[in-house]
Amino acid sequence: MNDDVRLVAWVRGRVQGVGFRWFTRARALEIGGLSGFALNLDDGRVQVVAEGTRQGCEGLLDWLRGDDTPGRVDGVTEIWDTPRRIYDGFAIR
């Protein structure tokens, strides 16, 4: 059984200009086995795309929603999908 998934999350709050993308990448690398990216959006949100095991992606989502992130997270909206397998590593965009 293939339990790989694609997580797309949009993080609202004070999440730009505080190192949020860098820390998100570091957390993804710490979890291991995740590929994707973190991207600042024009409306002030950060978009996070992660592909890997469901457990790894859920761990990253839990971190995004937790109290250990830089800045201030007011909310996270996510969707789950099948992985596209087009990313090499985890990038900051």
DOLUM-219734 format. One line per 10 residues: for each residue x, y, z of N, C-alpha, C. Coordinates in nm, 4 decimals, always signed. Example, Ala and Ser with C-alpha at 12.3 -4.5 7.8 and 13.67 -1.06 7.14 Angstrom:
2
+1.3190:-0.5690:+0.7800:+1.2300:-0.4500:+0.7800:+1.3200:-0.3300:+0.7800; +1.2850:-0.2250:+0.7080:+1.3670:-0.1060:+0.7140:+1.2900:+0.0030:+0.7870
***
This chain:
93
+0.0839:-0.1196:+0.0000:+0.0000:+0.0000:+0.0000:+0.0871:+0.1242:+0.0000; +0.0539:+0.2190:-0.0851:+0.1294:+0.3430:-0.0948:+0.0589:+0.4496:-0.0131; +0.1237:+0.4940:+0.0939:+0.0588:+0.5929:+0.1801:+0.1122:+0.7332:+0.1566; +0.1776:+0.7564:+0.0433:+0.2261:+0.8908:+0.0134:+0.1095:+0.9819:-0.0226; +0.1193:+1.1069:+0.0237:+0.0136:+1.2054:+0.0029:+0.0757:+1.3393:-0.0371; -0.0112:+1.4301:-0.0781:+0.0266:+1.5680:-0.1074:-0.0567:+1.6565:-0.0157; +0.0098:+1.7392:+0.0610:-0.0542:+1.8359:+0.1489:-0.0311:+1.9755:+0.0902; -0.1376:+2.0511:+0.0744:-0.1259:+2.1917:+0.0394:-0.1914:+2.2691:+0.1526; -0.1135:+2.3574:+0.2166:-0.1634:+2.4334:+0.3313:-0.1402:+2.5821:+0.3074; -0.2383:+2.6617:+0.3478:-0.2275:+2.8074:+0.3427:-0.2306:+2.8565:+0.4861
-0.1238:+2.9274:+0.5247:-0.1063:+2.9707:+0.6630:-0.1325:+3.1206:+0.6711; -0.2284:+3.1585:+0.7578:-0.2649:+3.2991:+0.7777:-0.2061:+3.3508:+0.9079; -0.1798:+3.4804:+0.9114:-0.1300:+3.5449:+1.0323:-0.0107:+3.6323:+0.9982; +0.0737:+3.6560:+1.0976:+0.1984:+3.7306:+1.0735:+0.3060:+3.6277:+1.0439; +0.3103:+3.5879:+0.9157:+0.3958:+3.4766:+0.8764:+0.4943:+3.5141:+0.7649; +0.4982:+3.6409:+0.7300:+0.5983:+3.6858:+0.6325:+0.6937:+3.7821:+0.7007; +0.8213:+3.7717:+0.6635:+0.9229:+3.8585:+0.7228:+0.9687:+3.8146:+0.8606; +0.9373:+3.6908:+0.8981:+0.9728:+3.6403:+1.0312:+1.0503:+3.5085:+1.0243; +1.0946:+3.4701:+0.9039:+1.1676:+3.3447:+0.8882:+1.0781:+3.2226:+0.8791; +0.9501:+3.2436:+0.8542:+0.8546:+3.1324:+0.8548:+0.8877:+3.0265:+0.7503
+0.9191:+3.0697:+0.6286:+0.9514:+2.9712:+0.5234:+1.0774:+2.8936:+0.5572; +1.1782:+2.9614:+0.6104:+1.3038:+2.8948:+0.6466:+1.2781:+2.7890:+0.7532; +1.2023:+2.8255:+0.8577:+1.1738:+2.7302:+0.9648:+1.0846:+2.6166:+0.9165; +0.9942:+2.6456:+0.8223:+0.9099:+2.5404:+0.7664:+0.9960:+2.4396:+0.6910; +1.0906:+2.4900:+0.6122:+1.1819:+2.4006:+0.5401:+1.2643:+2.3180:+0.6391; +1.3160:+2.3836:+0.7428:+1.3963:+2.3126:+0.8428:+1.3139:+2.2035:+0.9107; +1.1884:+2.2325:+0.9420:+1.1024:+2.1323:+1.0060:+1.0749:+2.0165:+0.9104; +1.0499:+2.0482:+0.7822:+1.0258:+1.9426:+0.6829:+1.1479:+1.8526:+0.6699; +1.2672:+1.9111:+0.6708:+1.3894:+1.8320:+0.6606:+1.4114:+1.7501:+0.7875; +1.3751:+1.8055:+0.9018:+1.3881:+1.7337:+1.0280:+1.2944:+1.6126:+1.0308
+1.1732:+1.6294:+0.9806:+1.0792:+1.5167:+0.9728:+1.1346:+1.4111:+0.8788; +1.1898:+1.4545:+0.7663:+1.2530:+1.3648:+0.6713:+1.1534:+1.3051:+0.5730; +1.2008:+1.2817:+0.4511:+1.1188:+1.2182:+0.3499:+1.0156:+1.3070:+0.2845; +1.0177:+1.4370:+0.3147:+0.9209:+1.5286:+0.2559:+0.9868:+1.6101:+0.1450; +0.9113:+1.6345:+0.0397:+0.9568:+1.7251:-0.0658:+0.8469:+1.8264:-0.0895; +0.8839:+1.9403:-0.1468:+0.7860:+2.0449:-0.1731:+0.8475:+2.1819:-0.1583; +0.7673:+2.2777:-0.1089:+0.8163:+2.4150:-0.0980:+0.7296:+2.4969:-0.0030; +0.7832:+2.6121:+0.0365:+0.7101:+2.7148:+0.1111:+0.7240:+2.8444:+0.0323; +0.6125:+2.9143:+0.0125:+0.6067:+3.0298:-0.0766:+0.5264:+3.1422:-0.0126; +0.5823:+3.2648:-0.0120:+0.5069:+3.3814:+0.0308:+0.4064:+3.4187:-0.0771
+0.2810:+3.4421:-0.0374:+0.1779:+3.4861:-0.1298:+0.1565:+3.6366:-0.1166; +0.1056:+3.6981:-0.2222:+0.0861:+3.8431:-0.2237:-0.0113:+3.8914:-0.1165; -0.1015:+3.8059:-0.0716:-0.2016:+3.8472:+0.0281:-0.1534:+3.8316:+0.1724; -0.0246:+3.7992:+0.1909:+0.0312:+3.7894:+0.3257:+0.0352:+3.6489:+0.3821; -0.0260:+3.5535:+0.3148:-0.0213:+3.4151:+0.3609:+0.1049:+3.3472:+0.3101; +0.1346:+3.2306:+0.3682:+0.2401:+3.1429:+0.3178:+0.1726:+3.0146:+0.2716; +0.2063:+2.9720:+0.1500:+0.1579:+2.8449:+0.0977:+0.2665:+2.7407:+0.1196; +0.2274:+2.6273:+0.1747:+0.3195:+2.5167:+0.1979:+0.2675:+2.3959:+0.1215; +0.3522:+2.3402:+0.0357:+0.3198:+2.2173:-0.0364:+0.4201:+2.1128:+0.0088; +0.3687:+2.0005:+0.0572:+0.4569:+1.8931:+0.1041:+0.4050:+1.7604:+0.0516
+0.4974:+1.6794:+0.0043:+0.4643:+1.5449:-0.0397:+0.5522:+1.4464:+0.0355; +0.4917:+1.3356:+0.0724:+0.5635:+1.2312:+0.1451:+0.4625:+1.1428:+0.2137; +0.5052:+1.0760:+0.3191:+0.4127:+0.9886:+0.3908:+0.3046:+1.0718:+0.4583; +0.1885:+1.0110:+0.4773:+0.0805:+1.0812:+0.5479:+0.1275:+1.1217:+0.6872; +0.2003:+1.0313:+0.7538:+0.2484:+1.0621:+0.8892:+0.3403:+1.1842:+0.8877; +0.4312:+1.1911:+0.7902:+0.5214:+1.3049:+0.7815:+0.4486:+1.4346:+0.7515; +0.3542:+1.4292:+0.6591:+0.2783:+1.5495:+0.6240:+0.1901:+1.5946:+0.7398; +0.1312:+1.4992:+0.8113:+0.0507:+1.5352:+0.9281:+0.1375:+1.5968:+1.0371; +0.2612:+1.5470:+1.0504:+0.3538:+1.6067:+1.1463:+0.3868:+1.7505:+1.1115; +0.4078:+1.7772:+0.9832:+0.4353:+1.9142:+0.9405:+0.3128:+2.0022:+0.9631
+0.1948:+1.9524:+0.9320:+0.0718:+2.0290:+0.9536:+0.0509:+2.0583:+1.1018; +0.0767:+1.9608:+1.1880:+0.0667:+1.9834:+1.3333:+0.1612:+2.0935:+1.3759; +0.2832:+2.0949:+1.3200:+0.3806:+2.1990:+1.3543:+0.3300:+2.3345:+1.3056; +0.2763:+2.3405:+1.1838:+0.2243:+2.4669:+1.1311:+0.1153:+2.5238:+1.2206; +0.0371:+2.4375:+1.2809:-0.0737:+2.4799:+1.3676:-0.0318:+2.4993:+1.5126; +0.0904:+2.4628:+1.5452:+0.1352:+2.4665:+1.6845:+0.1869:+2.6029:+1.7278; +0.2433:+2.6043:+1.8475:+0.2932:+2.7281:+1.9077:+0.4416:+2.7492:+1.8852; +0.5072:+2.6613:+1.8088:+0.6520:+2.6659:+1.7932:+0.6958:+2.7349:+1.6641; +0.6011:+2.7932:+1.5898:+0.6348:+2.8585:+1.4636:+0.6788:+3.0023:+1.4884; +0.7614:+3.0573:+1.3988:+0.7941:+3.1999:+1.4111:+0.6735:+3.2840:+1.3727
+0.6708:+3.4077:+1.4201:+0.5580:+3.4949:+1.3885:+0.4349:+3.4546:+1.4671; +0.3201:+3.4694:+1.4033:+0.1929:+3.4348:+1.4676:+0.1015:+3.3698:+1.3636; +0.0594:+3.2489:+1.3887:-0.0317:+3.1779:+1.2987:-0.1737:+3.1971:+1.3502; -0.2593:+3.2560:+1.2654:-0.3998:+3.2749:+1.3013:-0.4867:+3.1596:+1.2529; -0.4395:+3.0866:+1.1530:-0.5166:+2.9736:+1.1037:-0.4465:+2.9065:+0.9873; -0.4811:+2.7806:+0.9651:-0.4252:+2.7030:+0.8554:-0.5399:+2.6319:+0.7851; -0.5456:+2.6475:+0.6543:-0.6416:+2.5748:+0.5718:-0.5629:+2.4756:+0.4885; -0.6109:+2.3511:+0.4817:-0.5345:+2.2516:+0.4060:-0.6248:+2.1704:+0.3164; -0.5652:+2.1185:+0.2105:-0.6295:+2.0179:+0.1267:-0.5308:+1.9032:+0.1096; -0.5850:+1.7849:+0.0882:-0.5057:+1.6639:+0.0679:-0.5295:+1.6144:-0.0735
-0.4251:+1.5613:-0.1358:-0.4344:+1.5161:-0.2737:-0.3343:+1.4031:-0.2946; -0.3312:+1.3514:-0.4153:-0.2310:+1.2509:-0.4493:-0.1024:+1.3224:-0.4892; +0.0125:+1.2669:-0.4541:+0.1396:+1.3336:-0.4848:+0.1654:+1.3400:-0.6349; +0.2304:+1.4466:-0.6758:+0.2693:+1.4646:-0.8161:+0.4122:+1.4196:-0.8427; +0.4912:+1.4100:-0.7353:+0.6302:+1.3629:-0.7442:+0.7152:+1.4453:-0.8419; +0.7023:+1.5776:-0.8330:+0.7783:+1.6654:-0.9230:+0.8818:+1.7488:-0.8487; +0.8891:+1.7340:-0.7165:+0.9799:+1.8182:-0.6367:+1.1051:+1.7407:-0.5985; +1.2159:+1.8108:-0.5988:+1.3432:+1.7546:-0.5567:+1.3854:+1.8274:-0.4299; +1.3630:+1.7657:-0.3152:+1.3940:+1.8309:-0.1891:+1.2828:+1.9246:-0.1478; +1.3110:+2.0087:-0.0485:+1.2123:+2.1037:+0.0033:+1.2699:+2.2439:-0.0129
+1.2046:+2.3266:-0.0908:+1.2595:+2.4564:-0.1315:+1.1873:+2.5731:-0.0640; +1.2569:+2.6837:-0.0586:+1.1968:+2.8124:-0.0218:+1.1806:+2.8889:-0.1517; +1.0589:+2.9304:-0.1801:+1.0329:+3.0053:-0.3029:+0.9904:+3.1465:-0.2718
***
